[in-house]
């Protein structure tokens, strides 16, 4: 089956029936539903929330029209019409007249198809035609915020699909709709720690701030939670970097949290068993590994392998300044840890979050925490759609 550009689109509504009616009206059943899920519908600022459903679908490619054949047929007919007139017998004249009457409807249909093809070409190959100023401005906005080319292309396609030329003249309306699409593409997973002990592990490349982030989360769950004082223990498997051990021990001393080092899978299991009954949280700090260092990643996986433990939550930690393609490579390499969600650090060190939003949308991964500085226990917050969208550089700052 041919699918149009393999772009996965989404549609939300109160019920699945409502969504299907809209799809049938728009695509005349030229689509394929890929998945369904229950969602919470809300306004852009999240003030009003209702239950609903989201359908993810792909538009089927419409039957192709043979443009060259159509032009050839049109040229042949015009040549016949322009040829010198040869005297015909009455019978021949009657036959030619009948033939001409039969050809004219075909020609009218042919010209109509050619016009349709030209209109379609303007949408599929906009570089060859004038781009509406509103679409151009949105493209500049997406580029300024460093959204990936595939994400930007999908947004542009959606604008052309859903806006008439008259509506495109209302840029504010287009911009607000694009912001709502961007917001809908961000998947958030709020942290929920309901087991005891809750084991929380952070993995990720070197230099993304895993150790500092663990200290921030531990502080918020223990020291800053005055409603019910929780207890925690930190285990680090980063025995290579002495500075890393000293750093986490300093944070532990500040928060009155004990820190120990595990050197093997059995050692880690024994320590977890030892402290399981006396603490609410066990944090595991891991060594930073390049996504291309497969050997180190596999060795670390052997140490932290606790798949049968249902209390285990793993976060992949990424820096906000990482390029879109590099983020995807890191996520692919760290997939062997079967991580539950993402933490994005160092948002204070970049002005663009389009790369983050693009990756979340392309990979359908969730985001749980963001950090905005080095200060412990400050500079960390639970991720939200509103926060990420608020960090976008708006269209007023885009140079035309």
Secondary structure per residue as TSV (DSSP state, phi and psi in degrees):
chain	resnum	aa	ss	phi	psi
A	1	X	-	360.0	133.3
A	2	X	-	-84.5	129.0
A	3	X	E	-116.3	141.1
A	4	X	E	-74.9	102.0
A	5	X	E	62.3	4.8
A	6	X	E	55.7	28.2
A	7	X	E	-85.7	120.2
A	8	X	E	-84.4	118.8
A	9	X	E	-106.1	166.8
A	10	X	E	-136.7	151.8
A	11	X	E	-142.1	132.5
A	12	X	E	-114.6	147.4
A	13	X	E	-161.1	176.2
A	14	X	S	-68.8	-37.6
A	15	X	S	-136.5	163.5
A	16	X	H	-65.3	-35.0
A	17	X	H	-61.9	-41.5
A	18	X	H	-61.6	-43.3
A	19	X	H	-62.5	-43.8
A	20	X	H	-65.3	-37.6
A	21	X	H	-61.2	-41.9
A	22	X	H	-66.1	-40.6
A	23	X	H	-66.1	-42.3
A	24	X	H	-63.9	-38.4
A	25	X	H	-66.3	-37.6
A	26	X	H	-84.1	-42.1
A	27	X	H	-111.3	-5.5
A	28	X	T	53.3	45.0
A	29	X	T	69.3	11.5
A	30	X	-	-87.5	59.2
A	31	X	E	-154.4	164.0
A	32	X	E	-134.3	124.6
A	33	X	E	-78.1	125.3
A	34	X	E	-93.4	-37.7
A	35	X	E	-159.3	162.2
A	36	X	E	-134.2	144.0
A	37	X	E	-157.1	150.6
A	38	X	E	-76.8	137.3
A	39	X	E	-136.5	167.1
A	40	X	E	-102.1	121.0
A	41	X	E	-88.4	137.5
A	42	X	E	-150.1	162.1
A	43	X	-	-70.3	172.0
A	44	X	T	-57.0	-39.8
A	45	X	T	-88.4	1.6
A	46	X	S	74.1	22.6
A	47	X	-	-79.5	-32.4
A	48	X	S	-121.4	124.8
A	49	X	E	-125.3	136.2
A	50	X	E	-139.4	160.6
A	51	X	E	-81.0	149.1
A	52	X	E	-161.5	-164.5
A	53	X	E	-136.2	148.4
A	54	X	E	-121.6	127.3
A	55	X	E	-106.5	130.2
A	56	X	E	-105.1	128.9
A	57	X	E	-143.4	164.7
A	58	X	E	-124.6	133.7
A	59	X	E	-78.6	129.1
A	60	X	E	-74.9	147.7
A	61	X	-	-74.4	132.3
A	62	X	-	-71.7	153.0
A	63	X	-	-53.7	134.2
A	64	X	-	-75.1	145.4
A	65	X	-	-108.7	128.4
A	66	X	-	-77.8	95.5
A	67	X	H	-64.8	-43.7
A	68	X	H	-63.8	-42.2
A	69	X	H	-63.0	-40.1
A	70	X	H	-62.8	-44.0
A	71	X	H	-64.0	-40.7
A	72	X	H	-60.4	-43.1
A	73	X	H	-65.9	-39.8
A	74	X	H	-64.9	-43.6
A	75	X	H	-63.2	-41.2
A	76	X	H	-61.1	-42.1
A	77	X	H	-66.2	-43.2
A	78	X	H	-63.4	-37.1
A	79	X	H	-64.2	-39.6
A	80	X	H	-65.2	-38.7
A	81	X	H	-69.1	-26.8
A	82	X	H	-94.1	-3.5
A	83	X	S	-68.6	152.4
A	84	X	-	-56.7	141.4
A	85	X	-	-78.8	126.6
A	86	X	-	-106.7	129.0
A	87	X	-	-53.8	134.8
A	88	X	-	-119.7	153.9
A	89	X	-	-72.0	160.0
A	90	X	H	-51.9	-39.3
A	91	X	H	-68.0	-40.1
A	92	X	H	-67.5	-39.4
A	93	X	H	-61.3	-41.5
A	94	X	H	-62.8	-41.5
A	95	X	H	-64.5	-43.1
A	96	X	H	-65.1	-40.3
A	97	X	H	-61.6	-44.5
A	98	X	H	-62.3	-41.7
A	99	X	H	-61.9	-41.6
A	100	X	H	-64.4	-40.9
A	101	X	H	-62.3	-34.1
A	102	X	H	-73.0	-32.9
A	103	X	H	-75.1	-35.3
A	104	X	H	-58.3	-46.4
A	105	X	H	-60.6	-36.5
A	106	X	H	-64.9	-39.9
A	107	X	H	-65.3	-42.5
A	108	X	H	-59.9	-42.9
A	109	X	H	-65.1	-39.0
A	110	X	H	-62.8	-46.2
A	111	X	H	-63.9	-35.5
A	112	X	H	-64.5	-40.0
A	113	X	H	-68.2	-38.1
A	114	X	H	-62.5	-42.4
A	115	X	H	-62.4	-40.9
A	116	X	H	-63.5	-40.1
A	117	X	H	-63.7	-41.5
A	118	X	H	-62.8	-40.9
A	119	X	H	-65.1	-39.4
A	120	X	H	-66.7	-38.1
A	121	X	H	-62.6	-34.6
A	122	X	H	-64.5	-30.2
A	123	X	H	-82.9	-39.7
A	124	X	H	-81.7	-22.4
A	125	X	T	-134.1	68.9
A	126	X	G	-64.0	-20.4
A	127	X	G	-64.9	-22.2
A	128	X	G	-87.7	-6.6
A	129	X	S	-132.5	168.3
A	130	X	-	-65.9	135.6
A	131	X	-	-96.6	134.5
A	132	X	-	-58.8	138.5
A	133	X	H	-53.9	-35.8
A	134	X	H	-66.8	-40.7
A	135	X	H	-67.1	-41.2
A	136	X	H	-61.1	-41.2
A	137	X	H	-66.8	-39.1
A	138	X	H	-65.2	-41.1
A	139	X	H	-61.8	-39.9
A	140	X	H	-64.5	-40.2
A	141	X	H	-61.7	-44.6
A	142	X	H	-67.6	-40.1
A	143	X	H	-66.2	-41.5
A	144	X	H	-59.4	-35.2
A	145	X	T	-92.3	6.8
A	146	X	T	63.3	39.5
A	147	X	-	-70.5	151.6
A	148	X	-	-68.7	154.9
A	149	X	H	-57.0	-39.2
A	150	X	H	-67.2	-38.6
A	151	X	H	-66.3	-45.7
A	152	X	H	-62.6	-39.9
A	153	X	H	-63.0	-40.8
A	154	X	H	-64.7	-40.3
A	155	X	H	-64.2	-44.9
A	156	X	H	-60.9	-44.0
A	157	X	H	-61.0	-40.8
A	158	X	H	-67.1	-38.2
A	159	X	H	-61.1	-48.4
A	160	X	H	-64.1	-29.6
A	161	X	H	-77.4	-31.6
A	162	X	H	-110.1	-9.7
A	163	X	-	-115.2	134.7
A	164	X	-	-78.9	168.9
A	165	X	H	-61.8	-37.2
A	166	X	H	-64.9	-41.8
A	167	X	H	-68.1	-32.5
A	168	X	H	-63.1	-25.6
A	169	X	T	-67.5	-19.2
A	170	X	-	-93.3	87.2
A	171	X	H	-63.0	-38.2
A	172	X	H	-57.6	-42.2
A	173	X	H	-64.1	-42.9
A	174	X	H	-63.5	-46.4
A	175	X	H	-61.8	-44.7
A	176	X	H	-64.4	-37.5
A	177	X	H	-67.0	-40.4
A	178	X	H	-62.4	-41.5
A	179	X	H	-61.0	-38.3
A	180	X	H	-68.2	-36.0
A	181	X	H	-65.4	-42.7
A	182	X	H	-60.9	-45.6
A	183	X	H	-60.5	-40.7
A	184	X	H	-66.8	-23.5
A	185	X	T	-84.3	-6.9
A	186	X	-	-92.7	122.8
A	187	X	-	-102.7	121.9
A	188	X	B	-112.8	136.6
A	189	X	-	-124.3	102.6
A	190	X	-	-69.8	135.1
A	191	X	-	-58.8	136.6
A	192	X	-	-139.7	113.5
A	193	X	-	-117.4	98.8
A	194	X	-	-115.8	0.6
A	195	X	S	-110.9	163.8
A	196	X	S	-136.3	125.6
A	197	X	S	-78.4	146.7
A	198	X	E	-86.9	119.5
A	199	X	E	-95.2	122.0
A	200	X	E	-121.6	119.8
A	201	X	E	-121.0	138.7
A	202	X	E	-112.9	132.0
A	203	X	E	-125.4	160.0
A	204	X	-	156.7	172.3
A	205	X	-	-65.6	168.1
A	206	X	T	-65.7	139.2
A	207	X	T	86.2	5.3
A	208	X	S	-87.7	-8.6
A	209	X	-	94.4	34.0
A	210	X	H	-63.3	-46.7
A	211	X	H	-62.8	-45.8
A	212	X	H	-63.7	-38.5
A	213	X	H	-66.9	-39.7
A	214	X	H	-59.9	-42.9
A	215	X	H	-62.2	-39.8
A	216	X	H	-65.1	-46.3
A	217	X	H	-64.3	-43.5
A	218	X	H	-60.1	-42.0
A	219	X	H	-63.5	-42.2
A	220	X	H	-68.2	-32.8
A	221	X	H	-85.4	-15.3
A	222	X	T	-121.4	-74.2
A	223	X	T	-60.8	-44.2
A	224	X	S	-85.0	-11.8
A	225	X	-	-88.1	87.4
A	226	X	T	-80.4	-12.3
A	227	X	T	-65.4	-37.0
A	228	X	S	-156.1	107.6
A	229	X	-	-63.5	120.3
A	230	X	-	-101.0	155.7
A	231	X	-	-112.0	149.5
A	232	X	E	-143.3	162.5
A	233	X	E	-140.2	141.4
A	234	X	E	-114.6	130.8
A	235	X	E	-118.4	127.3
A	236	X	E	-111.7	140.3
A	237	X	-	-109.2	7.6
A	238	X	-	-86.0	75.4
A	239	X	-	-84.3	-6.1
A	240	X	S	-78.4	-45.3
A	241	X	-	-94.7	106.6
A	242	X	H	-59.9	-38.3
A	243	X	H	-62.1	-34.6
A	244	X	H	-66.4	-41.2
A	245	X	H	-64.3	-44.4
A	246	X	H	-63.3	-37.3
A	247	X	H	-65.3	-47.9
A	248	X	H	-69.6	-31.9
A	249	X	H	-66.7	-36.7
A	250	X	H	-65.0	-42.8
A	251	X	H	-63.8	-42.3
A	252	X	H	-61.0	-42.2
A	253	X	H	-63.2	-40.5
A	254	X	H	-62.7	-36.8
A	255	X	H	-99.1	3.3
A	256	X	T	61.0	44.3
A	257	X	-	-120.8	126.3
A	258	X	E	-70.9	145.9
A	259	X	E	-127.0	131.9
A	260	X	E	-131.9	165.0
A	261	X	E	-114.0	133.0
A	262	X	-	-110.8	135.1
A	263	X	-	-111.4	-6.0
A	264	X	S	-154.4	171.0
A	265	X	H	-63.8	-42.8
A	266	X	H	-64.5	-39.3
A	267	X	H	-62.5	-43.3
A	268	X	H	-63.6	-44.6
A	269	X	H	-61.8	-42.8
A	270	X	H	-63.5	-41.0
A	271	X	H	-68.3	-39.0
A	272	X	H	-62.2	-44.7
A	273	X	H	-62.1	-37.5
A	274	X	H	-65.3	-41.3
A	275	X	H	-100.9	-3.0
A	276	X	T	-58.4	-38.7
A	277	X	T	-83.6	-11.0
A	278	X	T	-112.2	-5.3
A	279	X	-	-131.5	162.8
A	280	X	S	-95.1	-29.9
A	281	X	E	-133.4	139.6
A	282	X	E	-122.8	119.5
A	283	X	E	-101.5	137.3
A	284	X	E	-117.8	116.8
A	285	X	E	-97.6	128.7
A	286	X	-	-111.8	165.1
A	287	X	-	-76.1	142.9
A	288	X	-	-73.4	135.4
A	289	X	-	-134.6	134.9
A	290	X	-	-64.6	141.9
A	291	X	T	-61.6	-18.2
A	292	X	T	-91.5	-6.9
A	293	X	-	-90.4	76.7
A	294	X	H	-61.4	-38.7
A	295	X	H	-61.2	-46.8
A	296	X	H	-65.1	-39.5
A	297	X	H	-62.8	-42.3
A	298	X	H	-68.4	-39.3
A	299	X	H	-62.4	-42.6
A	300	X	H	-66.5	-37.8
A	301	X	H	-60.7	-39.5
A	302	X	H	-62.4	-37.0
A	303	X	H	-71.0	-42.0
A	304	X	H	-97.6	11.9
A	305	X	-	-67.0	107.1
A	306	X	-	-139.9	44.4
A	307	X	T	-58.4	-32.8
A	308	X	T	-74.8	-8.4
A	309	X	-	-87.2	111.7
A	310	X	T	-75.2	-9.0
A	311	X	T	-87.0	7.6
A	312	X	E	-93.5	127.8
A	313	X	E	-126.7	128.4
A	314	X	E	-117.0	131.3
A	315	X	E	-113.2	131.4
A	316	X	E	-88.1	125.7
A	317	X	E	-104.2	125.5
A	318	X	E	-129.1	148.8
A	319	X	E	-84.6	139.3
A	320	X	T	-63.2	-24.4
A	321	X	T	-85.3	0.2
A	322	X	S	-70.3	137.5
A	323	X	-	-67.0	154.1
A	324	X	H	-53.3	-49.7
A	325	X	H	-64.8	-40.2
A	326	X	H	-65.6	-37.6
A	327	X	H	-58.8	-45.3
A	328	X	H	-64.6	-38.5
A	329	X	H	-63.8	-42.3
A	330	X	H	-63.6	-45.4
A	331	X	H	-62.3	-38.0
A	332	X	H	-66.3	-43.8
A	333	X	H	-67.3	-36.6
A	334	X	G	-87.8	3.6
A	335	X	G	-61.2	-23.6
A	336	X	G	-65.6	-16.2
A	337	X	G	-87.1	-3.2
A	338	X	-	50.0	50.8
A	339	X	-	-67.3	151.3
A	340	X	-	-86.8	-34.7
A	341	X	E	-162.5	178.9
A	342	X	E	-110.7	151.8
A	343	X	E	-121.9	126.9
A	344	X	E	-105.3	121.8
A	345	X	E	-106.2	165.7
A	346	X	-	61.4	38.2
A	347	X	G	-65.5	-19.1
A	348	X	G	-74.5	-10.0
A	349	X	G	-101.1	9.9
A	350	X	-	-144.2	152.8
A	351	X	S	-103.1	-2.2
A	352	X	-	-123.1	134.1
A	353	X	-	-122.2	5.9
A	354	X	H	-62.3	-33.2
A	355	X	H	-63.3	-38.8
A	356	X	H	-67.1	-48.5
A	357	X	H	-63.3	-39.5
A	358	X	H	-61.0	-45.2
A	359	X	H	-65.6	-43.2
A	360	X	H	-59.1	-41.0
A	361	X	H	-71.6	-45.2
A	362	X	H	-65.7	-37.1
A	363	X	H	-97.1	-10.2
A	364	X	T	57.0	35.2
A	365	X	-	-95.2	154.8
A	366	X	-	-97.6	159.8
A	367	X	E	-119.9	135.3
A	368	X	E	-115.3	-42.8
A	369	X	E	-130.9	154.4
A	370	X	E	-132.2	148.0
A	371	X	E	-122.0	149.6
A	372	X	-	-132.6	28.5
A	373	X	S	162.1	178.2
A	374	X	S	-90.2	-15.4
A	375	X	-	-65.5	131.0
A	376	X	S	-112.3	128.3
A	377	X	S	-94.8	5.7
A	378	X	S	-74.7	-174.8
A	379	X	S	64.0	35.0
A	380	X	E	-145.6	143.3
A	381	X	E	-151.6	156.9
A	382	X	E	-69.3	133.5
A	383	X	-	-65.0	149.7
A	384	X	-	-148.1	154.1
A	385	X	H	-62.2	-45.0
A	386	X	H	-59.3	-38.0
A	387	X	H	-64.7	-47.7
A	388	X	H	-64.6	-43.4
A	389	X	H	-65.1	-35.4
A	390	X	H	-66.3	-21.4
A	391	X	T	-84.2	-7.0
A	392	X	S	-69.4	138.9
A	393	X	-	-76.7	115.0
A	394	X	-	-72.3	173.4
A	395	X	G	-67.1	-19.5
A	396	X	G	-69.8	-20.7
A	397	X	G	-96.8	-0.8
A	398	X	S	-83.9	125.1
A	399	X	-	-78.9	126.6
A	400	X	-	-92.8	360.0
